[in-house]
Amino acid sequence: SEMNTYPVWIDCDIGVDDAIAIMAAHALPQIDLLGISTTCGNASQENTYRNAHRLNGLLGTDYPVYRGAASPLCRELLTASHFHGNDGLGDVDLPVPPDAVYRVEAAWDALYEAAVKYPHELRLIALGPLTNVATAFSKYPDLPELLHSMLIMGGAAVGGNVTPAAEVNIYCDPEAAELVFDSGVHIVMCGLDVTLKALLRPADWDELAATGTRAGKFVRDCVQCAWQFSQKFGLEGVAMHDSCPVLYLAHPELFRAEEAGVKIETRSTLTLGKTVTDLYSDKQFDEKNATVVLDVDRDRFIEILKDCIKAI
């Protein structure tokens, strides 16, 4: 049987788990990565943009990198240095390649051009706050319809991690998330329900480092800051949040998901940034705009992820 290959655009706020997700996208044969756009979130836009170039250096690739938003649409920026380190990549030594190409074109324009080139085929994977995507959808009203679909790491059907109600990517720019979820594009939402099950454990990163490759050692080194933080919450590893939508695209059979209506809370103080789903309610929204991913075969997920890193 022929394997499907999908044209993919990744929009991200490159931190530790974003970096590993990009490594997976690079290695997975199902994914043809056309470009990377960066936004603020885990770290400042300056750092996330720099980190994308640093990853090109690590992978020996020249994926085009485009700079996006430096702040949320209408809120103060909230970064996560406690988890991702000050530079967003666990403060590991990873140089910017000397031949890095600094493009002047904005993230939203480059994304739109890719969608025009691959109409109804392009999969947009968004791994950070949705500021760049919302900006693109506002500037180009035909973009949501031009995309095949969108896969995100964000939200949660139950609970949150920045507040009891909200997950950090949505909370960081709830107005952007609202615009995107109301845009008509179909969204595969990989929220905390699934991502907190996708744990990379110490034995896994030791195994990767033992291969002796730069990629394997980078994974071990860059997760250490996140590991210190994760242990405080009793987790037995570091959640590979951002690898979930990437692996869902290539291997949906690893996951359990349900169609749902999802809307974003933007006005409340208590539940700001909550992804309100109709999964567990008698009252249903008028339309099912999302596939909400709820569970994953953790062992198979991590085996595929490790194979990706080992192939680099």
ABEGO torsion letter per residue (X at the ends): XBBBBBBBBBBBBBBAAAAAAAAAAAABAABBBABBBBBBGABBAAAAAAAAAAAAAAAGBABBBBBBBABBAABBBBBBAAAAEAAGAGGBBBBBBAABBBBABBAAAAAAAAAAABBGABBBBBABBAAAAAAAAAABAAAAAABABBBBBEEBABEBAABAABBAAAAABAAAAAAAAAAGBBBBBBBAAAAAABBBBAAAAAAAAAAGBAAAAAAAAAAAAAAAAAAAAGBABBBBAAAAAAAAAABAAABBBBBBBBBBBAABAAABGBBBBAAABABBBABBABBBBABBBAAAAAAAAAAAAAAX
